[in-house]
Amino acid sequence: MEFRRKFGRKKEAKPTKGLFFIILLGLAVILWFKMEAILNALF
């Protein structure tokens, strides 16, 4: 029962963490493309 309660609590906080992860992933992709542009400008 305690484990079930812990899982329930984790599920409650998961959407916010998932959204933050998606935003972070998007930022990483944008940074990756920007890095490519910077590398092209340098070389």
Secondary structure, DSSP 4 states (H G I P E B T S, - for coil): -HHHHHHHHHHHHHHHHHHHHHHHHHHHHHHHHHHHHHHHHH-
